[in-house]
Amino acid sequence: MDYLSVSDAKSLPGLRLVLTAGVPGPWGEAAKAILNFKGLDFLPVRQVAGQANEELREWTGQDSAPVAVPGDGPPVSHWLDLLHLAERLAPQAPLLPAGLDLRQQAIGLSALIAGVDGFGWQRRLMLLHPGMQSDDPPAAVARMAAKYGYSAAAAVAAPAQLARICDYLDRQLEVRQAAGSQYFVGDSLTAVDIYWANFAGMVDPLPHEVNPMPESMRAVYASGGDSVRGLLTPRLLAHRERMYERHLRLPLDF
């Protein structure tokens, strides 16, 4: 993917999306998938993982990715704000159901995957933990640990929390499939399906031919052995595969 610098992107019109360059971060990949599904063009803007990104902070108020900067409004970085922005920009391709019961289910399950203390959050604590065991952790790891609520106790508790979340998601799919649906909520694609397809890669990355991520990052994401890999049940993995076959773009481009 060809990225703009922050300095070049600031003065340009249209939708700009700040992404971590060179790696398939799940929050960023989910944001891209949402915009692509909706047919929304965007200009990719470079953020460097674990670095200070001072110019990005000056522009958007924070130094992480993803951040969506529309031409007609302020930057948004929270996963739900970004989803709501996409819903506003392209309401003809909704990813949140109109009915309130299904809508609250979709938002709640999305939060269980992408939100604070969700699947991605717990897995990130697990991935930060080895680097934080050193007396002098790498600067990038220490910066991310401080930003995302790392503590040794939280990291030790994370595998059990991850297991609970995976079990809940698997049971949700079981119920929906018994009702004749191939989706987490209702009978069509919602944001939940997109979030799960992208976040599952934090445990089981897609193969190199469709996800040419750095091998060092692949090894980190795939770490944890059979006990972690086994949390992704056959039903959860099959759902991920269906979403890419039916709705999401491959190969990944980052």
N, C-alpha and C positions, 0 to 999 in steps of 0.2 A: 504494500500500500504506500502511495506517495503522500507524505505528510507535509502540511504547511507548518512553518514556525509560528509561535504565538504572535510574534511581532507582525508577520505578514497577515495572519488571520484576523487580527483585531479590526482592521479597517474594511474588511470585505463584507458584502451583503449576504443574506441567506443564512441557512442553518449550518452551523459549524459544530463539529463533534470532537472533543478532546479525548484522545485515546492513548493508552500506553503503547508506545511504538515497539514493534518487533516481537510481541508476545501476545498469546490469546487469553488475556485476563477475562474471567467470566462475566464481570459486570460490564466491561466494554463490549465483549462479543454479544451479550444479550441486548445491549443498547443498539448495536449495529443491526442485529437480526430484527429487532422491532421496527426500526426505520426502514430497512430493506423490505420487510413484509408489507409495510404500508406504502411502498413506492416513493418514499421521501428521500430526495437527494440531499447529501450533506458533504461538507468539506472536512476531511480528517485533519486534525491538529495534533502535533506531537507533545506527549508528556513522557518523561523518563522515570521509570519505576524507582522508588526509593530515594530520589534526589530532591533537592530543595524546591526546584521549579518556581523560582521567585517571580519570574515574569508572568507565569500562569496565575499565581496567587494574586498578583496585582490586578490582573484582568478579571478574574472570576471569583476571587475571595477565598480560594482554597487551592491546594496543590496536587490533588488527586485526579484520577480519571475513573469513569467517564464524566464529562461535563458537556451538556448541550447548550449552545448559545444561539438562540433564534435571532432573526433579524429584527424582530419587533418586541423583544422583551429581555428580561435579565437572564443570566446563566442559571441553569438548574443542574444539580449534581446528585441529589438523592434519587435512588432507583424509582420510587413511586412518583416523584415530581417529573422525572424524565418520561415515564410511561404516560402520565397525564398530559404532558406537552405533546407527545406523539398522537395521543387520542384527539387532542384539539386540532392538530395540524392536518390529520387525515381521518376524520370521523367515519368516512365511507368504508374503512377496513378496521372495524373495532377489534380490540383485544381484551376489552372488559365488557361483560354482558350488560345489556340494558336493564334486565330484571334485577331488583335489589338483592334478592336472596343469592342468586348466582354471582352477582357482582361482589358481594362481601366474601363469598367463598373464594373467588379468584384473587382478590386482594390479599386475603389471609394466607392462602397457600403460597402466593408469590413471596410474601414476607417470610414465610417459613423457609424459603429457599434463598432469597436474596437479601433479606433484612437483617437487622441487628440480632445477633444470637441465632441466626438461621444456619442453613447448611453451609453456605459459603463462609460465613463468619467462623463457625466451628472448625471447618477445614483449614482456614487461614491460621487460626491459633495453633493447630497441630503442625503446620508447615513452618511457622516461626519458631517453634519450641526448640528444635535442635540448635539453631544458630544462637539462641538466647542463653544457652547453657555455658557458653564461654565467659571467662572473666572480662573479655573485651570483645563483645559482639561486633560483627561488621556494621559499619555506620548505617548502611541502607536497611539492614534488618532491624537495628535498634530504632531507627526513625519510624519504620512501619509498626513495630511493636508498641511504641508510645502512642501512635495515632489510633490504633485499632484495639485498645483495651487489653493488651496482652498482660497476663500474669502467669506465673508457673502453675498456680492452682487452677486457673481457667483452662490452660492448655492440657493439664492432666485430666480435667473433667470433660474436655471436648469430645473424645471418642465415644463416650457413652451418650452424650447429647446428639452427636451425629447419628448414632445408631437409632435413637428414638425418632429422629426426624425421618430417616430413611424408612423405618418401619411404618410410620404414619403415612408417608407418601405412597408406599407400596399398597397399603390397605385402601387408600383412596382410589388408586387405580383399579384394585380388585373390585371395589363396589361399582365403579363406573363401567367396567367391562362387563360385569354381570347384568348391568342395565343396557348393554348394547353399544356403549360409547368407547371410543379409542382415545379420549381426551380426559384431562383431570377434572374439568368442570364443563357441564353441559355436553353438547354434541358437536362442537366445533372448536377450532383452535382458539386458545386464550393466551394471555401473557404467561400463565403458569407453565404451559407446555414449552414456551420459548425459554423461560428461565431454567427449567429443569434440563432441557437439552444442552444448554451451555454450561451449567454448573456441574453436571455430572463429570465433566472433563477434569475437575479438580481431584478426582479419584481415579478415573479411567479415561485418559486422553484418547481422542480419536487417532487412528493410525496416521503415520507420517505422510502418506500419499495425499491425504485430505487435510492434514493439520501439521505443516512443516515447522513445528515449534522448535526452539533450541533444545538439544538433547539434555542439557543440564536441567532445564525446566521440566521436561518430560519425566526425568528421573525423580525430581522432587514431587511432582503431582502424583506419580504412580507409587510413591513411597508408602510404607505402612504394611506391606505384605498382604497375605490372604485375609487377615482379619479386617482390614479396611476395605480391600477390594470386594470382599463378600457382602458388604453392606448394600452394594448395588445389586439388587435381586434381578433375576432374569426378566421380571416384569418391568422393572425400572429401566434396564438396559434396552429392552425391546421398544419401550416407549421413546427413548432417545433416538433410536435408529429410525423409527417411523416418522418422527418429526423432521429429521434431515431428509428422508426420502420424499416426503410430501410437501414440506413448507419452507425449509431453510437452505441457504446456499452453501455449497461445497465446491471447491476446497475453501477452507478458511483463509482469509487474506488479512494479514496484520503487519 
